[in-house]
Amino acid sequence: MDSPTNHGRKMVKGKIEIKRIDNPTSRQVTFSKRRKGLLKKAHELSVLCDAQVAAIVFSQKGKLYEYASSDMKKMMERCELHRREYFHEERLQKEQQVQDLKDEITIMVNSIELLQRHCRRLMGEDLDTCSVEELKEITIQIEKSLTIVRSRKAKLNEDEVGKLKAEIAGKRELLNERTRLHEMFEEKTLWMQSRNLESEKNASSSACENMHISNVETDLFIGLPRSRV
């Protein structure tokens, strides 16, 4: 079994929140420990990896603590030279980027100017400086444009005519349906009129027969019937 000490060593340490230590005493103790650890790590890095290492630390009160694997002054001069070369290269890169942007803008401006000039010439403007070949090319382009416009216009007219024909066909069908319904209504009206006349005729005939029957004389004899000679 593990001893309590070993068990305690295997426990995961809690994360320390990195922020300024408010207590001055604790802050000074922590600074001292961390500074010694940092310089020690710098020395170990220099020895283990054969690296040129320099570390500079200023305390809160401005006291200097430093470590250098070789001469500190030479290392500072080397650092300054490297910094200048780095920033010089960075500056050159930025200047090149700016120049590339300027060139791109110039190309875009020239392209826009050419397009505007071409549009003006197509509209019949600024033709004084055009050569015969340029005028021929402009004429060909205008004729092509006219062909496209006319084709589009013809297509639109054809579509419009198709729509009108469809509307006329629909109206004609509606008119035919209306006429058919009107004829059906007239036929039904005539049939009803003829039926009413027939009913009235039958009623008149029945009335005449009833009147004829009522006009027949009826003799009533009481006694023996007369003998026929």
Secondary structure by P-SEA (a helix, b strand, c coil): cccaaaaaaacccccccccccccaaaaaaaaaaaaaaaaaaaaaaaaacccbbbbbbbcccccccccccccaaaaaaaaaaaaaaaaaaaaaaaaaaaaaaaaaaaaaaaaaaaaaaaaaaaaccccccccaaaaaaaaaaaaaaaaaaaaaaaaaaaaaaaaaaaaaaaaaaaaaaaaaaaaaaaaaaaaaaaaaaaaaaaaaaaaaaaaaaaabbbbbbcccccccc
